[in-house]
């Protein structure tokens, strides 16, 4: 007999904060946020203790501190979160290969293949939470339902650190009481249009004839919302393929000025990006530089190579070539370096850059030291003693 609610949505609770609490147990039970502390700082993740006081993600740190003066803000360490995310997803895939990641800390799982091993999908959800808790020490919330839409909404009901099951018999009852903007596709503009129709809840959307929705919102969006409002979501769980991109990005409290300062910051990015590629066992054929000037103008430049690279030396060489295409006389607010067109790093390496194989041996030796003593155990002399990792005033970091 098949299960009628085989889709799970697993969402790690306050993921960045909880990872930081593993590192520093004194943060437990206190209002904590991960984000930037400077004047341009933004909250990336907030604990539930902080959320109860009005702190939330994407909020300026200054606002968060006004709402919660005792808030402890921890600088983000995205490399640590990515490594923990990989371990979380290993737990997911130990249950089913049908795992579709949405971000570092959430995924859809199709667990219908486990019906001979568990009595119900609720039991699977509970076991996944238990495995994550016992092996990693992290809380997770799980929604259980017949499709993706309902499972994701159910995981919100499960928070924090719980399981919420939406049975087939109560799908519309669960869905129709939610606010209209709970549906995918209902942003501020669409919500304003729906409110002009007298809509407040998902149930109100479901009660409007499909033709009327299509006339008000357009045929594509109208049909989409009519289907969702009636609990119809036919999208399958699509297992993740190869990683699409890995990147490093920094926004600075003080704008970067001068070629030397910008190149030094880019060298730090190349070191971090190389380490993340190494840990993932990947090499990149395309390298992309991103820069945002002080007037918020954003420029991207890319170079595609004939083969893959993963070493910091080669990444920095490509990055400095891309930097020559920018106006480095202008102050730079944000700087990023990304890798795409990824493939396993055991394929033949790119040799078109005037590549010296001695660098490969050096990079391998550096990787061994980092594996043993940590990512910050070795660095180029240009970065040592200059605090270039914050050059001249790092606010926040982002990786993807």
Secondary structure, 3 states (H helix, E strand, C coil): CCCCCCEEEEEECCHHHHHHHHHCHHHCCCCEEEECCCCCCEEEEECHHHHCCCCCCCCEHHHHHHHCCCCEEECCCHHHHHHHHHHHHHHHHHHCCCEEEEECCEEEEECHHHCCCCCCHHHHHHHHHHHHHHHHCCCEEEEEECCHHHHHHHHHHHCCCCEEECCHHHHHHHHHCCEHHHCCCCCHHHHHHHHHCCCCEHHHHHHCCHHHHHHHHCHHHHHHHHHHHCCCCCCCCCCCCCCCEEEEEEEEEEEECCHHHHHHHHHHHHHHHHHHHHHHCEEEEEEEEEEEECCCCEEEEEEEEEEEECCHHHHHHHHHHHHCCCCCCCCEEEEEEEEEEEEECCCCECCCCCCCHHHHHHHHHHHHHHHHHCHHHCCCCCCCCCCHHHCCCEEEEEEC
